[in-house]
């Protein structure tokens, strides 16, 4: 199973925000879409960072509610780890585990074509395990 199989089900939509937007705007967008991270994009949809709910919680703890007026660019992670659609679920699980993050944008020819979250990866893996279990049951039943 690959990233492509996940994207086929969930689609290519990626919710983004501009680096100049405030953290309050980022909070609103995360809540409206019920997601945990936003890709930060600049001119020509270029990825300039990623901001997750964890970044916002951290800065709120450090600076208090006034931090909500700060721009996203001040808080986002700039070095974004990405993947391509032909990578396997196992490769993405390894990247998420070693990087200690829960979101991986999917890039094709330099363009953003989707995002996979830890939830998508776990769901895909559970589906795969169920499929394997059914195949084994069938094998035992007919052996
Ligand atoms: P998350 O677990 O995705 O909420 O993110 C935890 C931390 O990792 C936050 O500081 C995020 O900005 C950062 N982060 C999330 N996804 C990525 C990614 N794909 N590449 C690099 N950093 C990331």
Backbone and ligand atoms as CSV (ligand in chain L), in Angstrom:
chain,resi,resn,atom,element,x,y,z
A,1,UNK,N,N,0.836,-1.206,0.000
A,1,UNK,CA,C,0.000,0.000,0.000
A,1,UNK,C,C,0.880,1.268,0.000
A,2,UNK,N,N,0.470,2.255,-0.770
A,2,UNK,CA,C,1.295,3.461,-0.905
A,2,UNK,C,C,0.499,4.721,-0.513
A,3,UNK,N,N,1.222,5.827,-0.491
A,3,UNK,CA,C,0.612,7.138,-0.223
A,3,UNK,C,C,-0.506,7.399,-1.239
A,4,UNK,N,N,-0.279,6.942,-2.464
A,4,UNK,CA,C,-1.266,7.138,-3.523
A,4,UNK,C,C,-2.619,6.510,-3.181
A,5,UNK,N,N,-2.590,5.332,-2.529
A,5,UNK,CA,C,-3.841,4.664,-2.137
A,5,UNK,C,C,-4.600,5.518,-1.115
A,6,UNK,N,N,-3.854,6.157,-0.216
A,6,UNK,CA,C,-4.496,7.036,0.775
A,6,UNK,C,C,-5.117,8.246,0.067
A,7,UNK,N,N,-4.347,8.857,-0.842
A,7,UNK,CA,C,-4.839,10.064,-1.530
A,7,UNK,C,C,-6.055,9.751,-2.399
A,8,UNK,N,N,-6.104,8.534,-2.952
A,8,UNK,CA,C,-7.243,8.165,-3.788
A,8,UNK,C,C,-8.537,8.223,-2.974
A,9,UNK,N,N,-8.445,7.839,-1.699
A,9,UNK,CA,C,-9.629,7.872,-0.836
A,9,UNK,C,C,-9.912,9.268,-0.295
A,10,UNK,N,N,-8.875,9.947,0.195
A,10,UNK,CA,C,-9.135,11.208,0.896
A,10,UNK,C,C,-9.077,12.443,0.001
A,11,UNK,N,N,-8.515,12.299,-1.197
A,11,UNK,CA,C,-8.453,13.438,-2.123
A,11,UNK,C,C,-7.185,14.257,-1.965
A,12,UNK,N,N,-7.128,15.352,-2.738
A,12,UNK,CA,C,-5.893,16.131,-2.827
A,12,UNK,C,C,-5.940,17.445,-2.059
A,13,UNK,N,N,-7.034,17.662,-1.340
A,13,UNK,CA,C,-7.180,18.957,-0.673
A,13,UNK,C,C,-6.151,19.141,0.455
A,14,UNK,N,N,-5.483,20.284,0.433
A,14,UNK,CA,C,-4.560,20.631,1.524
A,14,UNK,C,C,-4.957,22.030,2.009
A,15,UNK,N,N,-5.212,22.148,3.299
A,15,UNK,CA,C,-5.594,23.457,3.845
A,15,UNK,C,C,-4.309,24.229,4.157
A,16,UNK,N,N,-4.228,25.430,3.622
A,16,UNK,CA,C,-2.998,26.218,3.755
A,16,UNK,C,C,-3.276,27.553,4.458
A,17,UNK,N,N,-2.198,28.240,4.782
A,17,UNK,CA,C,-2.309,29.600,5.351
A,17,UNK,C,C,-1.078,30.384,4.904
A,18,UNK,N,N,-1.206,31.703,4.873
A,18,UNK,CA,C,-0.092,32.553,4.448
A,18,UNK,C,C,0.815,32.818,5.669
A,19,UNK,N,N,2.118,33.013,5.432
A,19,UNK,CA,C,3.038,33.252,6.557
A,19,UNK,C,C,2.751,34.542,7.322
A,20,UNK,N,N,2.053,35.487,6.663
A,20,UNK,CA,C,1.772,36.774,7.311
A,20,UNK,C,C,0.480,36.746,8.129
A,21,UNK,N,N,-0.295,35.659,8.010
A,21,UNK,CA,C,-1.544,35.552,8.779
A,21,UNK,C,C,-1.205,35.454,10.267
A,22,UNK,N,N,-2.154,35.828,11.114
A,22,UNK,CA,C,-1.896,35.751,12.566
A,22,UNK,C,C,-2.148,34.330,13.081
A,23,UNK,N,N,-1.625,34.060,14.267
A,23,UNK,CA,C,-1.885,32.766,14.903
A,23,UNK,C,C,-3.375,32.607,15.194
A,24,UNK,N,N,-4.063,33.711,15.500
A,24,UNK,CA,C,-5.512,33.627,15.742
A,24,UNK,C,C,-6.212,33.102,14.480
A,25,UNK,N,N,-5.775,33.569,13.314
A,25,UNK,CA,C,-6.370,33.102,12.047
A,25,UNK,C,C,-6.056,31.618,11.840
A,26,UNK,N,N,-4.841,31.208,12.229
A,26,UNK,CA,C,-4.455,29.791,12.094
A,26,UNK,C,C,-5.328,28.916,12.999
A,27,UNK,N,N,-5.562,29.390,14.240
A,27,UNK,CA,C,-6.412,28.643,15.179
A,27,UNK,C,C,-7.806,28.474,14.580
A,28,UNK,N,N,-8.336,29.570,14.016
A,28,UNK,CA,C,-9.687,29.526,13.430
A,28,UNK,C,C,-9.735,28.504,12.291
A,29,UNK,N,N,-8.723,28.531,11.436
A,29,UNK,CA,C,-8.718,27.611,10.280
A,29,UNK,C,C,-8.599,26.154,10.729
A,30,UNK,N,N,-7.750,25.902,11.725
A,30,UNK,CA,C,-7.605,24.526,12.245
A,30,UNK,C,C,-8.937,24.032,12.803
A,31,UNK,N,N,-9.620,24.927,13.558
A,31,UNK,CA,C,-10.888,24.537,14.188
A,31,UNK,C,C,-11.974,24.310,13.133
A,32,UNK,N,N,-12.056,25.238,12.152
A,32,UNK,CA,C,-13.088,25.135,11.115
A,32,UNK,C,C,-12.979,23.830,10.334
A,33,UNK,N,N,-11.736,23.430,10.057
A,33,UNK,CA,C,-11.534,22.227,9.229
A,33,UNK,C,C,-11.311,20.964,10.060
A,34,UNK,N,N,-11.306,21.124,11.400
A,34,UNK,CA,C,-11.088,19.989,12.311
A,34,UNK,C,C,-9.822,19.220,11.950
A,35,UNK,N,N,-8.710,19.978,11.805
A,35,UNK,CA,C,-7.427,19.357,11.478
A,35,UNK,C,C,-6.366,19.829,12.471
A,36,UNK,N,N,-5.162,19.221,12.382
A,36,UNK,CA,C,-4.127,19.511,13.360
A,36,UNK,C,C,-2.951,20.307,12.836
A,37,UNK,N,N,-2.891,20.531,11.512
A,37,UNK,CA,C,-1.754,21.283,10.969
A,37,UNK,C,C,-2.153,21.985,9.670
A,38,UNK,N,N,-1.458,23.091,9.392
A,38,UNK,CA,C,-1.677,23.844,8.149
A,38,UNK,C,C,-0.355,23.969,7.417
A,39,UNK,N,N,-0.391,23.785,6.104
A,39,UNK,CA,C,0.809,24.049,5.310
A,39,UNK,C,C,0.897,25.556,5.125
A,40,UNK,N,N,2.093,26.101,5.278
A,40,UNK,CA,C,2.253,27.541,5.102
A,40,UNK,C,C,2.837,27.752,3.713
A,41,UNK,N,N,2.104,28.493,2.877
A,41,UNK,CA,C,2.542,28.663,1.494
A,41,UNK,C,C,2.721,30.143,1.163
A,42,UNK,N,N,3.759,30.394,0.340
A,42,UNK,CA,C,4.050,31.759,-0.084
A,42,UNK,C,C,3.677,31.944,-1.541
A,43,UNK,N,N,4.445,32.790,-2.237
A,43,UNK,CA,C,4.165,33.094,-3.647
A,43,UNK,C,C,4.201,31.816,-4.477
A,44,UNK,N,N,3.301,31.740,-5.455
A,44,UNK,CA,C,3.175,30.594,-6.371
A,44,UNK,C,C,3.003,29.273,-5.628
A,45,UNK,N,N,2.297,29.322,-4.519
A,45,UNK,CA,C,1.963,28.130,-3.707
A,45,UNK,C,C,3.184,27.370,-3.219
A,46,UNK,N,N,4.316,28.058,-3.133
A,46,UNK,CA,C,5.528,27.394,-2.641
A,46,UNK,C,C,5.412,27.138,-1.144
A,47,UNK,N,N,5.845,25.942,-0.693
A,47,UNK,CA,C,5.784,25.632,0.735
A,47,UNK,C,C,6.888,26.399,1.460
A,48,UNK,N,N,6.505,27.174,2.459
A,48,UNK,CA,C,7.533,27.877,3.234
A,48,UNK,C,C,7.611,27.364,4.670
A,49,UNK,N,N,6.628,26.519,5.057
A,49,UNK,CA,C,6.653,25.954,6.408
A,49,UNK,C,C,5.416,25.139,6.697
A,50,UNK,N,N,5.356,24.675,7.954
A,50,UNK,CA,C,4.166,23.964,8.434
A,50,UNK,C,C,3.927,24.434,9.865
A,51,UNK,N,N,2.653,24.605,10.231
A,51,UNK,CA,C,2.345,24.998,11.608
A,51,UNK,C,C,1.298,24.034,12.141
A,52,UNK,N,N,1.572,23.466,13.315
A,52,UNK,CA,C,0.616,22.517,13.887
A,52,UNK,C,C,0.101,23.051,15.216
A,53,UNK,N,N,-0.947,22.410,15.698
A,53,UNK,CA,C,-1.545,22.820,16.973
A,53,UNK,C,C,-0.495,22.812,18.096
A,54,UNK,N,N,0.490,21.924,17.970
A,54,UNK,CA,C,1.533,21.855,19.016
A,54,UNK,C,C,2.370,23.125,19.060
A,55,UNK,N,N,2.669,23.703,17.874
A,55,UNK,CA,C,3.442,24.949,17.815
A,55,UNK,C,C,2.678,26.063,18.522
A,56,UNK,N,N,1.360,26.072,18.309
A,56,UNK,CA,C,0.530,27.138,18.869
A,56,UNK,C,C,0.420,26.979,20.395
A,57,UNK,N,N,0.255,25.745,20.847
A,57,UNK,CA,C,0.185,25.492,22.302
A,57,UNK,C,C,1.498,25.914,22.960
A,58,UNK,N,N,2.634,25.593,22.288
A,58,UNK,CA,C,3.946,25.920,22.860
A,58,UNK,C,C,4.100,27.436,23.044
A,59,UNK,N,N,3.748,28.201,22.005
A,59,UNK,CA,C,3.946,29.650,22.071
A,59,UNK,C,C,2.939,30.295,23.046
A,60,UNK,N,N,1.751,29.712,23.159
A,60,UNK,CA,C,0.769,30.224,24.130
A,60,UNK,C,C,1.289,30.014,25.547
A,61,UNK,N,N,1.925,28.870,25.765
A,61,UNK,CA,C,2.493,28.587,27.087
A,61,UNK,C,C,3.627,29.566,27.395
A,62,UNK,N,N,4.476,29.828,26.367
A,62,UNK,CA,C,5.635,30.704,26.582
A,62,UNK,C,C,5.236,32.173,26.762
A,63,UNK,N,N,4.297,32.636,25.899
A,63,UNK,CA,C,4.042,34.083,25.826
A,63,UNK,C,C,2.656,34.514,26.253
A,64,UNK,N,N,1.762,33.563,26.468
A,64,UNK,CA,C,0.397,33.934,26.857
A,64,UNK,C,C,-0.455,34.297,25.648
A,65,UNK,N,N,-1.723,34.682,25.882
A,65,UNK,CA,C,-2.693,34.913,24.805
A,65,UNK,C,C,-2.288,35.996,23.804
A,66,UNK,N,N,-1.403,36.962,24.211
A,66,UNK,CA,C,-0.991,38.021,23.287
A,66,UNK,C,C,-0.295,37.435,22.063
A,67,UNK,N,N,0.248,36.220,22.195
A,67,UNK,CA,C,0.946,35.571,21.080
A,67,UNK,C,C,0.013,35.331,19.895
A,68,UNK,N,N,-1.297,35.318,20.133
A,68,UNK,CA,C,-2.235,35.051,19.036
A,68,UNK,C,C,-2.189,36.126,17.949
A,69,UNK,N,N,-1.599,37.278,18.284
A,69,UNK,CA,C,-1.459,38.353,17.295
A,69,UNK,C,C,-0.201,38.229,16.459
A,70,UNK,N,N,0.682,37.302,16.810
A,70,UNK,CA,C,1.953,37.149,16.081
A,70,UNK,C,C,1.721,36.477,14.727
A,71,UNK,N,N,2.614,36.746,13.754
A,71,UNK,CA,C,2.446,36.095,12.449
A,71,UNK,C,C,2.850,34.618,12.496
A,72,UNK,N,N,2.205,33.836,11.655
A,72,UNK,CA,C,2.489,32.401,11.537
A,72,UNK,C,C,3.977,32.155,11.283
A,73,UNK,N,N,4.607,33.020,10.478
A,73,UNK,CA,C,6.018,32.844,10.101
A,73,UNK,C,C,6.941,32.765,11.313
A,74,UNK,N,N,6.529,33.414,12.411
A,74,UNK,CA,C,7.381,33.440,13.613
A,74,UNK,C,C,7.394,32.107,14.359
A,75,UNK,N,N,6.382,31.298,14.126
A,75,UNK,CA,C,6.162,30.107,14.947
A,75,UNK,C,C,6.289,28.805,14.148
A,76,UNK,N,N,6.091,28.883,12.835
A,76,UNK,CA,C,6.064,27.669,11.998
A,76,UNK,C,C,7.427,26.961,11.967
A,77,UNK,N,N,7.385,25.697,11.578
A,77,UNK,CA,C,8.615,24.938,11.323
A,77,UNK,C,C,8.976,25.160,9.849
A,78,UNK,N,N,10.237,25.570,9.614
A,78,UNK,CA,C,10.618,25.923,8.241
A,78,UNK,C,C,11.104,24.748,7.402
A,79,UNK,N,N,11.751,23.790,8.074
A,79,UNK,CA,C,12.267,22.635,7.303
A,79,UNK,C,C,11.213,21.547,7.284
A,80,UNK,N,N,10.450,21.506,6.216
A,80,UNK,CA,C,9.315,20.585,6.146
A,80,UNK,C,C,9.753,19.268,5.503
A,81,UNK,N,N,9.474,18.168,6.196
A,81,UNK,CA,C,9.776,16.840,5.659
A,81,UNK,C,C,8.585,16.414,4.800
A,82,UNK,N,N,8.849,15.994,3.578
A,82,UNK,CA,C,7.768,15.654,2.647
A,82,UNK,C,C,7.907,14.206,2.164
A,83,UNK,N,N,6.969,13.780,1.338
A,83,UNK,CA,C,7.081,12.446,0.723
A,83,UNK,C,C,6.542,12.534,-0.694
A,84,UNK,N,N,6.687,11.436,-1.452
A,84,UNK,CA,C,6.019,11.411,-2.752
A,84,UNK,C,C,4.993,10.289,-2.769
A,85,UNK,N,N,4.113,10.334,-3.774
A,85,UNK,CA,C,2.945,9.453,-3.741
A,85,UNK,C,C,3.261,7.975,-3.935
A,86,UNK,N,N,4.503,7.657,-4.359
A,86,UNK,CA,C,4.836,6.243,-4.572
A,86,UNK,C,C,5.450,5.578,-3.346
A,87,UNK,N,N,5.636,6.337,-2.276
A,87,UNK,CA,C,6.234,5.739,-1.078
A,87,UNK,C,C,5.213,4.855,-0.349
A,88,UNK,N,N,5.746,3.848,0.358
A,88,UNK,CA,C,4.857,2.907,1.042
A,88,UNK,C,C,4.414,3.459,2.402
A,89,UNK,N,N,3.328,2.875,2.906
A,89,UNK,CA,C,2.812,3.254,4.227
A,89,UNK,C,C,3.902,3.007,5.287
A,90,UNK,N,N,4.651,1.899,5.129
A,90,UNK,CA,C,5.709,1.566,6.100
A,90,UNK,C,C,6.782,2.668,6.116
A,91,UNK,N,N,7.134,3.189,4.944
A,91,UNK,CA,C,8.142,4.268,4.879
A,91,UNK,C,C,7.643,5.533,5.573
A,92,UNK,N,N,6.360,5.824,5.398
A,92,UNK,CA,C,5.803,7.039,6.018
A,92,UNK,C,C,5.725,6.865,7.545
A,93,UNK,N,N,5.354,5.631,7.983
A,93,UNK,CA,C,5.293,5.374,9.433
A,93,UNK,C,C,6.660,5.586,10.057
A,94,UNK,N,N,7.686,5.126,9.367
A,94,UNK,CA,C,9.059,5.272,9.865
A,94,UNK,C,C,9.438,6.761,9.935
A,95,UNK,N,N,9.058,7.541,8.898
A,95,UNK,CA,C,9.403,8.973,8.874
A,95,UNK,C,C,8.692,9.731,10.000
A,96,UNK,N,N,7.412,9.397,10.206
A,96,UNK,CA,C,6.606,10.051,11.247
A,96,UNK,C,C,7.165,9.707,12.634
A,97,UNK,N,N,7.545,8.435,12.811
A,97,UNK,CA,C,8.043,8.000,14.123
A,97,UNK,C,C,9.390,8.638,14.424
A,98,UNK,N,N,10.322,8.596,13.450
A,98,UNK,CA,C,11.645,9.137,13.741
A,98,UNK,C,C,11.619,10.666,13.803
A,99,UNK,N,N,10.745,11.324,13.035
A,99,UNK,CA,C,10.686,12.797,13.049
A,99,UNK,C,C,9.829,13.349,14.178
A,100,UNK,N,N,9.037,12.473,14.837
A,100,UNK,CA,C,8.129,12.886,15.918
A,100,UNK,C,C,7.145,13.966,15.479
A,101,UNK,N,N,6.566,13.782,14.283
A,101,UNK,CA,C,5.472,14.663,13.857
A,101,UNK,C,C,4.382,13.803,13.250
A,102,UNK,N,N,3.218,14.412,12.980
A,102,UNK,CA,C,2.041,13.629,12.591
A,102,UNK,C,C,1.474,13.991,11.221
A,103,UNK,N,N,2.217,14.829,10.481
A,103,UNK,CA,C,1.715,15.262,9.170
A,103,UNK,C,C,2.840,15.246,8.146
A,104,UNK,N,N,2.563,14.700,6.951
A,104,UNK,CA,C,3.579,14.697,5.890
A,104,UNK,C,C,2.940,15.159,4.571
A,105,UNK,N,N,3.361,16.321,4.058
A,105,UNK,CA,C,2.854,16.782,2.771
A,105,UNK,C,C,3.388,15.906,1.631
A,106,UNK,N,N,2.564,15.772,0.597
A,106,UNK,CA,C,2.947,14.957,-0.562
A,106,UNK,C,C,3.284,15.898,-1.719
A,107,UNK,N,N,4.480,15.696,-2.286
A,107,UNK,CA,C,4.965,16.592,-3.342
A,107,UNK,C,C,5.140,15.801,-4.632
A,108,UNK,N,N,4.739,16.428,-5.752
A,108,UNK,CA,C,4.971,15.808,-7.070
A,108,UNK,C,C,5.442,16.898,-8.027
A,109,UNK,N,N,6.590,16.681,-8.642
A,109,UNK,CA,C,7.198,17.687,-9.534
A,109,UNK,C,C,7.204,19.069,-8.871
A,110,UNK,N,N,7.585,19.097,-7.600
A,110,UNK,CA,C,7.687,20.375,-6.895
A,110,UNK,C,C,6.358,20.965,-6.466
A,111,UNK,N,N,5.245,20.274,-6.780
A,111,UNK,CA,C,3.913,20.812,-6.422
A,111,UNK,C,C,3.291,20.025,-5.286
A,112,UNK,N,N,2.535,20.730,-4.441
A,112,UNK,CA,C,1.835,20.106,-3.322
A,112,UNK,C,C,0.604,19.381,-3.865
A,113,UNK,N,N,0.539,18.046,-3.667
A,113,UNK,CA,C,-0.606,17.304,-4.226
A,113,UNK,C,C,-1.441,16.606,-3.139
A,114,UNK,N,N,-1.091,16.814,-1.872
A,114,UNK,CA,C,-1.884,16.209,-0.800
A,114,UNK,C,C,-1.137,16.246,0.505
A,115,UNK,N,N,-1.778,15.708,1.552
A,115,UNK,CA,C,-1.114,15.603,2.858
A,115,UNK,C,C,-1.613,14.322,3.517
A,116,UNK,N,N,-0.719,13.588,4.155
A,116,UNK,CA,C,-1.155,12.411,4.916
A,116,UNK,C,C,-0.846,12.667,6.393
A,117,UNK,N,N,-1.810,12.277,7.224
A,117,UNK,CA,C,-1.622,12.440,8.670
A,117,UNK,C,C,-1.421,11.067,9.281
A,118,UNK,N,N,-1.014,11.068,10.544
A,118,UNK,CA,C,-0.810,9.790,11.232
A,118,UNK,C,C,-2.134,9.004,11.259
A,119,UNK,N,N,-3.251,9.731,11.355
A,119,UNK,CA,C,-4.567,9.074,11.359
A,119,UNK,C,C,-4.816,8.339,10.054
A,120,UNK,N,N,-4.475,8.978,8.924
A,120,UNK,CA,C,-4.652,8.338,7.609
A,120,UNK,C,C,-3.792,7.084,7.512
A,121,UNK,N,N,-2.554,7.175,8.014
A,121,UNK,CA,C,-1.603,6.063,7.910
A,121,UNK,C,C,-2.072,4.879,8.759
A,122,UNK,N,N,-2.530,5.174,9.987
A,122,UNK,CA,C,-2.993,4.097,10.879
A,122,UNK,C,C,-4.240,3.431,10.275
A,123,UNK,N,N,-5.153,4.254,9.752
A,123,UNK,CA,C,-6.381,3.723,9.140
A,123,UNK,C,C,-6.034,2.791,7.969
A,124,UNK,N,N,-5.097,3.218,7.127
A,124,UNK,CA,C,-4.693,2.408,5.970
A,124,UNK,C,C,-4.057,1.102,6.422
A,125,UNK,N,N,-3.222,1.183,7.446
A,125,UNK,CA,C,-2.527,-0.015,7.950
A,125,UNK,C,C,-3.524,-0.996,8.572
A,126,UNK,N,N,-4.526,-0.469,9.298
A,126,UNK,CA,C,-5.549,-1.341,9.899
A,126,UNK,C,C,-6.342,-2.057,8.797
A,127,UNK,N,N,-6.646,-1.323,7.726
A,127,UNK,CA,C,-7.357,-1.924,6.588
A,127,UNK,C,C,-6.535,-3.047,5.980
A,128,UNK,N,N,-5.233,-2.797,5.867
A,128,UNK,CA,C,-4.309,-3.781,5.287
A,128,UNK,C,C,-4.256,-5.041,6.174
A,129,UNK,N,N,-4.185,-4.839,7.508
A,129,UNK,CA,C,-4.118,-5.969,8.449
A,129,UNK,C,C,-5.394,-6.807,8.400
A,130,UNK,N,N,-6.534,-6.108,8.289
A,130,UNK,CA,C,-7.811,-6.819,8.223
A,130,UNK,C,C,-7.866,-7.675,6.959
A,131,UNK,N,N,-7.356,-7.109,5.873
A,131,UNK,CA,C,-7.322,-7.823,4.594
A,131,UNK,C,C,-6.444,-9.078,4.712
A,132,UNK,N,N,-5.281,-8.914,5.347
A,132,UNK,CA,C,-4.360,-10.050,5.523
A,132,UNK,C,C,-4.993,-11.129,6.403
A,133,UNK,N,N,-5.685,-10.672,7.467
A,133,UNK,CA,C,-6.328,-11.608,8.396
A,133,UNK,C,C,-7.408,-12.419,7.668
A,134,UNK,N,N,-8.213,-11.725,6.845
A,134,UNK,CA,C,-9.266,-12.424,6.096
A,134,UNK,C,C,-8.669,-13.436,5.132
A,135,UNK,N,N,-7.544,-13.061,4.490
A,135,UNK,CA,C,-6.891,-13.965,3.532
A,135,UNK,C,C,-6.373,-15.211,4.258
A,136,UNK,N,N,-5.817,-15.015,5.478
A,136,UNK,CA,C,-5.302,-16.154,6.261
A,136,UNK,C,C,-6.445,-17.074,6.692
A,137,UNK,N,N,-7.561,-16.450,7.158
A,137,UNK,CA,C,-8.735,-17.241,7.576
A,137,UNK,C,C,-9.224,-18.101,6.416
A,138,UNK,N,N,-9.293,-17.477,5.239
A,138,UNK,CA,C,-9.780,-18.177,4.059
A,138,UNK,C,C,-8.837,-19.326,3.693
A,139,UNK,N,N,-7.534,-19.058,3.851
A,139,UNK,CA,C,-6.505,-20.075,3.547
A,139,UNK,C,C,-6.677,-21.276,4.469
A,140,UNK,N,N,-6.876,-20.993,5.788
A,140,UNK,CA,C,-7.033,-22.074,6.773
A,140,UNK,C,C,-8.332,-22.862,6.503
A,141,UNK,N,N,-9.395,-22.079,6.176
A,141,UNK,CA,C,-10.711,-22.712,5.958
A,141,UNK,C,C,-10.672,-23.692,4.780
A,142,UNK,N,N,-9.893,-23.346,3.759
A,142,UNK,CA,C,-9.904,-24.158,2.536
A,142,UNK,C,C,-8.724,-25.126,2.447
A,143,UNK,N,N,-7.835,-25.093,3.473
A,143,UNK,CA,C,-6.623,-25.942,3.403
A,143,UNK,C,C,-6.967,-27.416,3.644
L,1,LIG,P1,P,2.553,17.484,14.685
L,1,LIG,O1,O,2.868,16.233,15.436
L,1,LIG,O2,O,2.368,17.213,13.206
L,1,LIG,O3,O,1.431,18.259,15.298
L,1,LIG,O4,O,3.845,18.424,14.726
L,1,LIG,C1,C,4.787,18.413,15.776
L,1,LIG,C2,C,5.915,19.386,15.412
L,1,LIG,O5,O,6.546,18.980,14.168
L,1,LIG,C3,C,5.480,20.835,15.159
L,1,LIG,O6,O,6.540,21.684,15.567
L,1,LIG,C4,C,5.299,20.926,13.643
L,1,LIG,O7,O,5.511,22.235,13.119
L,1,LIG,C5,C,6.381,19.972,13.159
L,1,LIG,N1,N,5.989,19.258,11.936
L,1,LIG,C6,C,4.791,18.713,11.628
L,1,LIG,N2,N,4.825,18.113,10.442
L,1,LIG,C7,C,6.085,18.274,9.954
L,1,LIG,C8,C,6.763,17.890,8.759
L,1,LIG,N3,N,6.167,17.177,7.813
L,1,LIG,N4,N,8.070,18.254,8.616
L,1,LIG,C9,C,8.706,18.955,9.584
L,1,LIG,N5,N,8.136,19.349,10.720
L,1,LIG,C10,C,6.839,19.011,10.923
